Amino acid sequence: MTSIESIHDYLGEKRDFLEFQKNKLLRRGVEREIEIIGEAMSKLMKNIY
């Protein structure tokens, strides 16, 4: 499963921003997946340049 798919699964179909703001565990999970994406992009950019 990719980080994008994980974020999609965490958020579900409802996608309620107020619920996202209130749910610390959900926010941390999404934040971590974004960190993973950022780390992969950083490695990719180092390989390109």
PQR file of N, CA, C, O and H, with PARSE charges and radii, in Angstrom:
ATOM      1  N   MET A   1       0.851  -1.182   0.000 -0.4000 1.5000
ATOM      2  CA  MET A   1       0.000   0.000   0.000 -0.0000 2.0000
ATOM      3  C   MET A   1       0.890   1.235   0.000  0.5500 1.7000
ATOM      4  O   MET A   1       1.888   1.285   0.718 -0.5500 1.4000
ATOM      5  N   THR A   2       0.535   2.214  -0.791 -0.4000 1.5000
ATOM      6  CA  THR A   2       1.311   3.448  -0.843 -0.0000 2.0000
ATOM      7  C   THR A   2       0.828   4.435   0.218  0.5500 1.7000
ATOM      8  O   THR A   2      -0.249   4.270   0.790 -0.5500 1.4000
ATOM      9  H   THR A   2      -0.276   2.173  -1.375  0.4000 1.0000
ATOM     10  N   SER A   3       1.624   5.441   0.467 -0.4000 1.5000
ATOM     11  CA  SER A   3       1.248   6.459   1.448 -0.0000 2.0000
ATOM     12  C   SER A   3      -0.030   7.184   1.030  0.5500 1.7000
ATOM     13  O   SER A   3      -0.874   7.497   1.870 -0.5500 1.4000
ATOM     14  H   SER A   3       2.499   5.575   0.002  0.4000 1.0000
ATOM     15  N   ILE A   4      -0.170   7.450  -0.265 -0.4000 1.5000
ATOM     16  CA  ILE A   4      -1.382   8.122  -0.748 -0.0000 2.0000
ATOM     17  C   ILE A   4      -2.610   7.259  -0.460  0.5500 1.7000
ATOM     18  O   ILE A   4      -3.640   7.766  -0.014 -0.5500 1.4000
ATOM     19  H   ILE A   4       0.515   7.196  -0.948  0.4000 1.0000
ATOM     20  N   GLU A   5      -2.498   5.963  -0.714 -0.4000 1.5000
ATOM     21  CA  GLU A   5      -3.616   5.056  -0.440 -0.0000 2.0000
ATOM     22  C   GLU A   5      -3.912   5.001   1.061  0.5500 1.7000
ATOM     23  O   GLU A   5      -5.072   4.943   1.467 -0.5500 1.4000
ATOM     24  H   GLU A   5      -1.662   5.551  -1.076  0.4000 1.0000
ATOM     25  N   SER A   6      -2.869   5.021   1.873 -0.4000 1.5000
ATOM     26  CA  SER A   6      -3.063   5.006   3.322 -0.0000 2.0000
ATOM     27  C   SER A   6      -3.805   6.253   3.779  0.5500 1.7000
ATOM     28  O   SER A   6      -4.726   6.164   4.590 -0.5500 1.4000
ATOM     29  H   SER A   6      -1.926   5.068   1.543  0.4000 1.0000
ATOM     30  N   ILE A   7      -3.412   7.411   3.267 -0.4000 1.5000
ATOM     31  CA  ILE A   7      -4.096   8.658   3.626 -0.0000 2.0000
ATOM     32  C   ILE A   7      -5.559   8.574   3.222  0.5500 1.7000
ATOM     33  O   ILE A   7      -6.441   8.956   3.991 -0.5500 1.4000
ATOM     34  H   ILE A   7      -2.663   7.484   2.608  0.4000 1.0000
ATOM     35  N   HIS A   8      -5.818   8.077   2.027 -0.4000 1.5000
ATOM     36  CA  HIS A   8      -7.199   7.935   1.553 -0.0000 2.0000
ATOM     37  C   HIS A   8      -7.992   7.036   2.498  0.5500 1.7000
ATOM     38  O   HIS A   8      -9.134   7.343   2.840 -0.5500 1.4000
ATOM     39  H   HIS A   8      -5.101   7.767   1.403  0.4000 1.0000
ATOM     40  N   ASP A   9      -7.388   5.932   2.915 -0.4000 1.5000
ATOM     41  CA  ASP A   9      -8.058   5.019   3.845 -0.0000 2.0000
ATOM     42  C   ASP A   9      -8.288   5.670   5.209  0.5500 1.7000
ATOM     43  O   ASP A   9      -9.360   5.516   5.795 -0.5500 1.4000
ATOM     44  H   ASP A   9      -6.461   5.683   2.637  0.4000 1.0000
ATOM     45  N   TYR A  10      -7.295   6.394   5.715 -0.4000 1.5000
ATOM     46  CA  TYR A  10      -7.436   7.047   7.017 -0.0000 2.0000
ATOM     47  C   TYR A  10      -8.589   8.047   7.011  0.5500 1.7000
ATOM     48  O   TYR A  10      -9.365   8.125   7.963 -0.5500 1.4000
ATOM     49  H   TYR A  10      -6.425   6.520   5.239  0.4000 1.0000
ATOM     50  N   LEU A  11      -8.686   8.813   5.919 -0.4000 1.5000
ATOM     51  CA  LEU A  11      -9.692   9.874   5.856 -0.0000 2.0000
ATOM     52  C   LEU A  11     -11.087   9.339   5.584  0.5500 1.7000
ATOM     53  O   LEU A  11     -12.073   9.953   5.991 -0.5500 1.4000
ATOM     54  H   LEU A  11      -8.055   8.750   5.146  0.4000 1.0000
ATOM     55  N   GLY A  12     -11.185   8.211   4.908 -0.4000 1.5000
ATOM     56  CA  GLY A  12     -12.492   7.645   4.599 -0.0000 2.0000
ATOM     57  C   GLY A  12     -13.227   8.468   3.569  0.5500 1.7000
ATOM     58  O   GLY A  12     -12.656   9.366   2.951 -0.5500 1.4000
ATOM     59  H   GLY A  12     -10.383   7.712   4.577  0.4000 1.0000
ATOM     60  N   GLU A  13     -14.482   8.161   3.387 -0.4000 1.5000
ATOM     61  CA  GLU A  13     -15.287   8.846   2.366 -0.0000 2.0000
ATOM     62  C   GLU A  13     -15.859  10.166   2.864  0.5500 1.7000
ATOM     63  O   GLU A  13     -16.115  11.073   2.072 -0.5500 1.4000
ATOM     64  H   GLU A  13     -14.947   7.431   3.889  0.4000 1.0000
ATOM     65  N   LYS A  14     -16.058  10.274   4.171 -0.4000 1.5000
ATOM     66  CA  LYS A  14     -16.720  11.464   4.720 -0.0000 2.0000
ATOM     67  C   LYS A  14     -15.874  12.733   4.572  0.5500 1.7000
ATOM     68  O   LYS A  14     -16.391  13.788   4.205 -0.5500 1.4000
ATOM     69  H   LYS A  14     -15.849   9.537   4.814  0.4000 1.0000
ATOM     70  N   ARG A  15     -14.587  12.625   4.856 -0.4000 1.5000
ATOM     71  CA  ARG A  15     -13.647  13.747   4.731 -0.0000 2.0000
ATOM     72  C   ARG A  15     -14.114  15.022   5.447  0.5500 1.7000
ATOM     73  O   ARG A  15     -14.222  16.087   4.840 -0.5500 1.4000
ATOM     74  H   ARG A  15     -14.167  11.768   5.154  0.4000 1.0000
ATOM     75  N   ASP A  16     -14.381  14.890   6.716 -0.4000 1.5000
ATOM     76  CA  ASP A  16     -14.862  16.001   7.538 -0.0000 2.0000
ATOM     77  C   ASP A  16     -13.651  16.692   8.184  0.5500 1.7000
ATOM     78  O   ASP A  16     -12.979  16.106   9.033 -0.5500 1.4000
ATOM     79  H   ASP A  16     -14.294  14.025   7.209  0.4000 1.0000
ATOM     80  N   PHE A  17     -13.381  17.934   7.780 -0.4000 1.5000
ATOM     81  CA  PHE A  17     -12.206  18.646   8.276 -0.0000 2.0000
ATOM     82  C   PHE A  17     -12.284  18.888   9.778  0.5500 1.7000
ATOM     83  O   PHE A  17     -11.268  18.813  10.469 -0.5500 1.4000
ATOM     84  H   PHE A  17     -13.927  18.410   7.091  0.4000 1.0000
ATOM     85  N   LEU A  18     -13.467  19.174  10.288 -0.4000 1.5000
ATOM     86  CA  LEU A  18     -13.599  19.402  11.727 -0.0000 2.0000
ATOM     87  C   LEU A  18     -13.282  18.135  12.504  0.5500 1.7000
ATOM     88  O   LEU A  18     -12.646  18.195  13.557 -0.5500 1.4000
ATOM     89  H   LEU A  18     -14.293  19.234   9.727  0.4000 1.0000
ATOM     90  N   GLU A  19     -13.716  16.992  11.999 -0.4000 1.5000
ATOM     91  CA  GLU A  19     -13.386  15.716  12.629 -0.0000 2.0000
ATOM     92  C   GLU A  19     -11.877  15.462  12.549  0.5500 1.7000
ATOM     93  O   GLU A  19     -11.273  14.964  13.499 -0.5500 1.4000
ATOM     94  H   GLU A  19     -14.232  16.943  11.144  0.4000 1.0000
ATOM     95  N   PHE A  20     -11.284  15.804  11.419 -0.4000 1.5000
ATOM     96  CA  PHE A  20      -9.835  15.667  11.246 -0.0000 2.0000
ATOM     97  C   PHE A  20      -9.100  16.506  12.287  0.5500 1.7000
ATOM     98  O   PHE A  20      -8.139  16.039  12.899 -0.5500 1.4000
ATOM     99  H   PHE A  20     -11.775  16.208  10.647  0.4000 1.0000
ATOM    100  N   GLN A  21      -9.547  17.730  12.485 -0.4000 1.5000
ATOM    101  CA  GLN A  21      -8.909  18.615  13.460 -0.0000 2.0000
ATOM    102  C   GLN A  21      -9.013  18.064  14.878  0.5500 1.7000
ATOM    103  O   GLN A  21      -8.082  18.213  15.670 -0.5500 1.4000
ATOM    104  H   GLN A  21     -10.328  18.109  11.987  0.4000 1.0000
ATOM    105  N   LYS A  22     -10.125  17.435  15.203 -0.4000 1.5000
ATOM    106  CA  LYS A  22     -10.353  16.932  16.556 -0.0000 2.0000
ATOM    107  C   LYS A  22      -9.633  15.616  16.831  0.5500 1.7000
ATOM    108  O   LYS A  22      -9.342  15.304  17.986 -0.5500 1.4000
ATOM    109  H   LYS A  22     -10.881  17.314  14.560  0.4000 1.0000
ATOM    110  N   ASN A  23      -9.346  14.848  15.799 -0.4000 1.5000
ATOM    111  CA  ASN A  23      -8.810  13.508  15.964 -0.0000 2.0000
ATOM    112  C   ASN A  23      -7.286  13.520  15.845  0.5500 1.7000
ATOM    113  O   ASN A  23      -6.737  13.493  14.744 -0.5500 1.4000
ATOM    114  H   ASN A  23      -9.583  15.102  14.861  0.4000 1.0000
ATOM    115  N   LYS A  24      -6.619  13.561  16.987 -0.4000 1.5000
ATOM    116  CA  LYS A  24      -5.159  13.651  17.007 -0.0000 2.0000
ATOM    117  C   LYS A  24      -4.498  12.444  16.344  0.5500 1.7000
ATOM    118  O   LYS A  24      -3.514  12.601  15.621 -0.5500 1.4000
ATOM    119  H   LYS A  24      -7.065  13.583  17.882  0.4000 1.0000
ATOM    120  N   LEU A  25      -5.020  11.255  16.578 -0.4000 1.5000
ATOM    121  CA  LEU A  25      -4.452  10.049  15.995 -0.0000 2.0000
ATOM    122  C   LEU A  25      -4.545  10.083  14.465  0.5500 1.7000
ATOM    123  O   LEU A  25      -3.596   9.713  13.773 -0.5500 1.4000
ATOM    124  H   LEU A  25      -5.820  11.128  17.165  0.4000 1.0000
ATOM    125  N   LEU A  26      -5.676  10.523  13.951 -0.4000 1.5000
ATOM    126  CA  LEU A  26      -5.857  10.657  12.503 -0.0000 2.0000
ATOM    127  C   LEU A  26      -4.877  11.671  11.932  0.5500 1.7000
ATOM    128  O   LEU A  26      -4.225  11.406  10.922 -0.5500 1.4000
ATOM    129  H   LEU A  26      -6.446  10.823  14.513  0.4000 1.0000
ATOM    130  N   ARG A  27      -4.770  12.830  12.571 -0.4000 1.5000
ATOM    131  CA  ARG A  27      -3.831  13.860  12.102 -0.0000 2.0000
ATOM    132  C   ARG A  27      -2.408  13.341  12.080  0.5500 1.7000
ATOM    133  O   ARG A  27      -1.685  13.556  11.108 -0.5500 1.4000
ATOM    134  H   ARG A  27      -5.300  13.045  13.391  0.4000 1.0000
ATOM    135  N   ARG A  28      -1.996  12.659  13.139 -0.4000 1.5000
ATOM    136  CA  ARG A  28      -0.628  12.135  13.216 -0.0000 2.0000
ATOM    137  C   ARG A  28      -0.372  11.091  12.134  0.5500 1.7000
ATOM    138  O   ARG A  28       0.714  11.041  11.557 -0.5500 1.4000
ATOM    139  H   ARG A  28      -2.583  12.484  13.929  0.4000 1.0000
ATOM    140  N   GLY A  29      -1.363  10.267  11.865 -0.4000 1.5000
ATOM    141  CA  GLY A  29      -1.214   9.258  10.821 -0.0000 2.0000
ATOM    142  C   GLY A  29      -1.036   9.891   9.455  0.5500 1.7000
ATOM    143  O   GLY A  29      -0.169   9.485   8.680 -0.5500 1.4000
ATOM    144  H   GLY A  29      -2.245  10.308  12.334  0.4000 1.0000
ATOM    145  N   VAL A  30      -1.860  10.890   9.161 -0.4000 1.5000
ATOM    146  CA  VAL A  30      -1.763  11.582   7.873 -0.0000 2.0000
ATOM    147  C   VAL A  30      -0.438  12.333   7.795  0.5500 1.7000
ATOM    148  O   VAL A  30       0.233  12.301   6.764 -0.5500 1.4000
ATOM    149  H   VAL A  30      -2.564  11.219   9.790  0.4000 1.0000
ATOM    150  N   GLU A  31      -0.061  13.002   8.871 -0.4000 1.5000
ATOM    151  CA  GLU A  31       1.213  13.732   8.895 -0.0000 2.0000
ATOM    152  C   GLU A  31       2.387  12.790   8.621  0.5500 1.7000
ATOM    153  O   GLU A  31       3.304  13.135   7.876 -0.5500 1.4000
ATOM    154  H   GLU A  31      -0.607  13.028   9.709  0.4000 1.0000
ATOM    155  N   ARG A  32       2.353  11.607   9.224 -0.4000 1.5000
ATOM    156  CA  ARG A  32       3.457  10.649   9.030 -0.0000 2.0000
ATOM    157  C   ARG A  32       3.533  10.196   7.580  0.5500 1.7000
ATOM    158  O   ARG A  32       4.622  10.084   7.017 -0.5500 1.4000
ATOM    159  H   ARG A  32       1.607  11.327   9.829  0.4000 1.0000
ATOM    160  N   GLU A  33       2.390   9.937   6.979 -0.4000 1.5000
ATOM    161  CA  GLU A  33       2.386   9.523   5.570 -0.0000 2.0000
ATOM    162  C   GLU A  33       2.922  10.646   4.679  0.5500 1.7000
ATOM    163  O   GLU A  33       3.622  10.378   3.702 -0.5500 1.4000
ATOM    164  H   GLU A  33       1.505  10.028   7.437  0.4000 1.0000
ATOM    165  N   ILE A  34       2.604  11.880   5.003 -0.4000 1.5000
ATOM    166  CA  ILE A  34       3.140  13.017   4.239 -0.0000 2.0000
ATOM    167  C   ILE A  34       4.654  13.105   4.427  0.5500 1.7000
ATOM    168  O   ILE A  34       5.376  13.419   3.481 -0.5500 1.4000
ATOM    169  H   ILE A  34       2.036  12.097   5.797  0.4000 1.0000
ATOM    170  N   GLU A  35       5.139  12.832   5.635 -0.4000 1.5000
ATOM    171  CA  GLU A  35       6.587  12.801   5.875 -0.0000 2.0000
ATOM    172  C   GLU A  35       7.252  11.736   4.999  0.5500 1.7000
ATOM    173  O   GLU A  35       8.308  11.976   4.414 -0.5500 1.4000
ATOM    174  H   GLU A  35       4.553  12.577   6.404  0.4000 1.0000
ATOM    175  N   ILE A  36       6.633  10.571   4.914 -0.4000 1.5000
ATOM    176  CA  ILE A  36       7.177   9.486   4.094 -0.0000 2.0000
ATOM    177  C   ILE A  36       7.249   9.920   2.628  0.5500 1.7000
ATOM    178  O   ILE A  36       8.234   9.648   1.942 -0.5500 1.4000
ATOM    179  H   ILE A  36       5.775  10.376   5.389  0.4000 1.0000
ATOM    180  N   ILE A  37       6.210  10.589   2.160 -0.4000 1.5000
ATOM    181  CA  ILE A  37       6.206  11.094   0.779 -0.0000 2.0000
ATOM    182  C   ILE A  37       7.337  12.103   0.600  0.5500 1.7000
ATOM    183  O   ILE A  37       8.048  12.071  -0.405 -0.5500 1.4000
ATOM    184  H   ILE A  37       5.409  10.810   2.717  0.4000 1.0000
ATOM    185  N   GLY A  38       7.504  12.995   1.570 -0.4000 1.5000
ATOM    186  CA  GLY A  38       8.569  13.996   1.495 -0.0000 2.0000
ATOM    187  C   GLY A  38       9.953  13.368   1.478  0.5500 1.7000
ATOM    188  O   GLY A  38      10.830  13.807   0.734 -0.5500 1.4000
ATOM    189  H   GLY A  38       6.927  13.021   2.387  0.4000 1.0000
ATOM    190  N   GLU A  39      10.149  12.344   2.297 -0.4000 1.5000
ATOM    191  CA  GLU A  39      11.441  11.646   2.334 -0.0000 2.0000
ATOM    192  C   GLU A  39      11.731  10.978   0.989  0.5500 1.7000
ATOM    193  O   GLU A  39      12.859  11.015   0.498 -0.5500 1.4000
ATOM    194  H   GLU A  39       9.437  11.988   2.901  0.4000 1.0000
ATOM    195  N   ALA A  40      10.708  10.371   0.406 -0.4000 1.5000
ATOM    196  CA  ALA A  40      10.887   9.721  -0.899 -0.0000 2.0000
ATOM    197  C   ALA A  40      11.206  10.757  -1.972  0.5500 1.7000
ATOM    198  O   ALA A  40      12.051  10.522  -2.836 -0.5500 1.4000
ATOM    199  H   ALA A  40       9.792  10.341   0.805  0.4000 1.0000
ATOM    200  N   MET A  41      10.537  11.893  -1.917 -0.4000 1.5000
ATOM    201  CA  MET A  41      10.802  12.953  -2.900 -0.0000 2.0000
ATOM    202  C   MET A  41      12.223  13.484  -2.754  0.5500 1.7000
ATOM    203  O   MET A  41      12.891  13.763  -3.750 -0.5500 1.4000
ATOM    204  H   MET A  41       9.851  12.084  -1.215  0.4000 1.0000
ATOM    205  N   SER A  42      12.683  13.623  -1.519 -0.4000 1.5000
ATOM    206  CA  SER A  42      14.037  14.100  -1.274 -0.0000 2.0000
ATOM    207  C   SER A  42      15.068  13.141  -1.870  0.5500 1.7000
ATOM    208  O   SER A  42      16.024  13.570  -2.515 -0.5500 1.4000
ATOM    209  H   SER A  42      12.141  13.396  -0.709  0.4000 1.0000
ATOM    210  N   LYS A  43      14.865  11.837  -1.648 -0.4000 1.5000
ATOM    211  CA  LYS A  43      15.770  10.836  -2.217 -0.0000 2.0000
ATOM    212  C   LYS A  43      15.728  10.860  -3.742  0.5500 1.7000
ATOM    213  O   LYS A  43      16.760  10.740  -4.402 -0.5500 1.4000
ATOM    214  H   LYS A  43      14.088  11.488  -1.124  0.4000 1.0000
ATOM    215  N   LEU A  44      14.549  11.012  -4.284 -0.4000 1.5000
ATOM    216  CA  LEU A  44      14.387  11.076  -5.729 -0.0000 2.0000
ATOM    217  C   LEU A  44      15.130  12.283  -6.308  0.5500 1.7000
ATOM    218  O   LEU A  44      15.823  12.166  -7.319 -0.5500 1.4000
ATOM    219  H   LEU A  44      13.711  11.110  -3.748  0.4000 1.0000
ATOM    220  N   MET A  45      14.985  13.423  -5.672 -0.4000 1.5000
ATOM    221  CA  MET A  45      15.639  14.635  -6.168 -0.0000 2.0000
ATOM    222  C   MET A  45      17.166  14.506  -6.102  0.5500 1.7000
ATOM    223  O   MET A  45      17.869  14.999  -6.985 -0.5500 1.4000
ATOM    224  H   MET A  45      14.423  13.518  -4.850  0.4000 1.0000
ATOM    225  N   LYS A  46      17.679  13.843  -5.058 -0.4000 1.5000
ATOM    226  CA  LYS A  46      19.125  13.637  -4.962 -0.0000 2.0000
ATOM    227  C   LYS A  46      19.632  12.760  -6.099  0.5500 1.7000
ATOM    228  O   LYS A  46      20.737  12.970  -6.600 -0.5500 1.4000
ATOM    229  H   LYS A  46      17.109  13.442  -4.341  0.4000 1.0000
ATOM    230  N   ASN A  47      18.827  11.771  -6.513 -0.4000 1.5000
ATOM    231  CA  ASN A  47      19.212  10.883  -7.598 -0.0000 2.0000
ATOM    232  C   ASN A  47      19.114  11.555  -8.961  0.5500 1.7000
ATOM    233  O   ASN A  47      19.816  11.168  -9.895 -0.5500 1.4000
ATOM    234  H   ASN A  47      17.929  11.600  -6.107  0.4000 1.0000
ATOM    235  N   ILE A  48      18.265  12.540  -9.079 -0.4000 1.5000
ATOM    236  CA  ILE A  48      18.086  13.232 -10.367 -0.0000 2.0000
ATOM    237  C   ILE A  48      19.207  14.249 -10.576  0.5500 1.7000
ATOM    238  O   ILE A  48      19.710  14.409 -11.688 -0.5500 1.4000
ATOM    239  H   ILE A  48      17.694  12.854  -8.321  0.4000 1.0000
ATOM    240  N   TYR A  49      19.592  14.936  -9.498 -0.4000 1.5000
ATOM    241  CA  TYR A  49      20.584  16.011  -9.635 -0.0000 2.0000
ATOM    242  C   TYR A  49      21.910  15.562  -9.172  0.5500 1.7000
ATOM    243  O   TYR A  49      22.871  16.331  -9.211 -0.5500 1.4000
ATOM    244  H   TYR A  49      19.183  14.806  -8.595  0.4000 1.0000
TER
END
